Amino acid sequence: MKPSLKFVILIVLIIFSFIIHILGLMNLIPLLITAPILFLSLLIFFYSLGNRKRFRGFKS
């Protein structure tokens, strides 16, 4: 089964934000910038993962 493009983009975003956060842990970029970016990318990923199979009512 082929993963949808949305989840591939979100996983790439998480990997990118994790690398940026590692740079923040090495004090190259402020952690006040990198931590919210990583948090938001994880939040968006898990929100979209949990919102996939939700019952949206009967269509008339």
N, C-alpha and C positions, 0 to 999 in steps of 0.2 A: 504494500500500500504506500503510495507516494504522499509524503507530508505536504501540507499546503504551504503556499508561499509566505503566508502571514507568520506561521510558526518558525519558518527558516529565518525570516527577517528578525523576529524577536530573539531567537537564539544567538544570532550574529550580534545583535545589540547587547545582549547580556555578556557575551565574550569580550566585546569591545569595552564595555563599561568596567568589566573585571580587570582588564589590562590597565585601563586608566586608573582604577583604584589601587592597583599594585604600585603604580608610579606615585600615587598619593601617599602610600605607606612608606615609600623611600624618600619622602619629603621633597619631591620634585614638583608636585602640584599640591595645592592645599586640600586637606581632607574635607574641609567644609564644602568643597565643590564636588569632589568625587563620590563621597558617601551618598548624597541624595540622588545622584545619577544612577548609581548601582541599585539603590533601593527602588527608584521609580521603574527601572527596567525590569526588575524582578516582580514588582507589583503588577505591572501591565501584563507580563507573561502569565502569572498565576491567575490573574483575573480573567484573561481570555481563555485559559485552560479550563477554568471552572464554569465558564459561561457558555460552553459549546453546546451541551446537550440539555438545555433548559426547556421545559415545557412552556410554549408560548400561546397555548389556547387552541381551540378548535377553529378552523377556518370555515366560514359560511359561504 
